Amino acid sequence: MLVVVLGFSLLVGFGVLLAILNVIVSHRLRTRHPETFEQLGQPSLLTNNGVSQQSRIWKFVWRSEFKALDDPKLSTTCRILKWVFVVYVILFLFLVLLIITGGHI
């Protein structure tokens, strides 16, 4: 049970980190690359944050379209965002497996 609680705590922490990185990417796009920001639908964490909106952002990140902007800080943040998301998904799947098996993996 303790492992599940710790894992869930990590999952929440990584979720917060994902939100922070998302805000940083959106801010960088808004201030340094307004045309791209506009093309992506002016992403925001709280407003204008529907499924289609998020899919545009994630396509931008996963397809590494940020490289075309030649912005080292944006590129670094997007790469970190990718890896944090991968760790988040792995951790989530591990927790689901742990709960399903009753902690006997």
Helices and strands as residue ranges (DSSP letters): H 2-32, H 34-39, H 51-62, G 65-69, H 72-100
